[in-house]
Amino acid sequence: MKTLSLFSIFIILSSYSYGQKTKDEPVSYEDEISLYWNKKNDTLKLFVKNKLLVPIEVILRERATNNESSSILVKPKDSTVLTFCSGKIPDSICKKQFNDSLRIGYYYGHKSLIKPELDYLYRLPFKKGKKYSVSQGFNGKSTHKSIASKYAIDFQLEIGELVFAAREGLVVQVIDWFTKYGGKSFMKKANKIVIMHDDGTIASYVHLDYKGSFVKVGDRVSKGQKIGVSGLTGFTSGPHLHFVVRKERDIAIPIYFEGYENQELKRRRRYKVKN
């Protein structure tokens, strides 16, 4: 989940497209959502605007306990009210109370809009005619242990090798300006392409090359379409393609591939596109 402080509502939120990023500049929540106050009569409301093409789930949490206070669906390119106060309390006091008591976070997707097709067969995300090894599969002991990555698969693609869409869908995020790799400090500095499928699930193709995308946000891609180039960026010690499909709240789901029905891809085994 991406989190931000309500302190941000006291400043002017700037926005700019991903294409205007300079090398190795991290993604900011300001690229994806904006927060603003609006007062009408005696009611002061805090709005959130979703700048993305994917629905998001915005979550308010109590600062003191970290307990979830509320959850709100915000549709693509839409705005909604997060919270409000009314009466004779000064605006500055209302804003400070919110900031002192609440934290905001958000996820791509929403449970009400995601119905995972668990029997769907994906295309292996690399070119035909060559076998590729799996360096880490489901529940991998290295980095595939969290709820967000337990069903991720790492394919041993070298720098410059082509990446193909495993399933048709809408491109909702493209990050292609990072140039470096390393330890955990590079966790949020990987180039990637994110695609939302028709069942609402969201696929991430991660560790792509600098300027290694052939698609842009808003493109509709077909299964097997060439979408990018493998690289060496982000939290990694070597080149590979990290592929994962998630439902709501970044929960990874198990995925299976054409030609390997009901088979879990295993570490150190080699696989090829069969269709």
Sequence and secondary structure as in RCSB ss.txt:
>XXXX:A:sequence
MKTLSLFSIFIILSSYSYGQKTKDEPVSYEDEISLYWNKKNDTLKLFVKNKLLVPIEVILRERATNNESSSILVK
PKDSTVLTFCSGKIPDSICKKQFNDSLRIGYYYGHKSLIKPELDYLYRLPFKKGKKYSVSQGFNGKSTHKSIASK
YAIDFQLEIGELVFAAREGLVVQVIDWFTKYGGKSFMKKANKIVIMHDDGTIASYVHLDYKGSFVKVGDRVSKGQ
KIGVSGLTGFTSGPHLHFVVRKERDIAIPIYFEGYENQELKRRRRYKVKN
>XXXX:A:secstr
 EEEEGGGGGS      GGG  TT    GGGTEEEEEEEETTEEEEEEEE SSS EEEEEEETTT  EEEEEEE 
TT EEEEEEEESSS HHHHHHHHHHHEEEEEEES GGG    TT EE  SS TTS EEEEE TT TTT  STTTT
T EEE   TT EEE SS EEEEEEE     EESGGGTT  EEEEEE TTS EEEEEEEEEEEES  TT EE TT 
EEEEE   EE SS  EEEEEE GGG B   EETTSTT    TT EE    
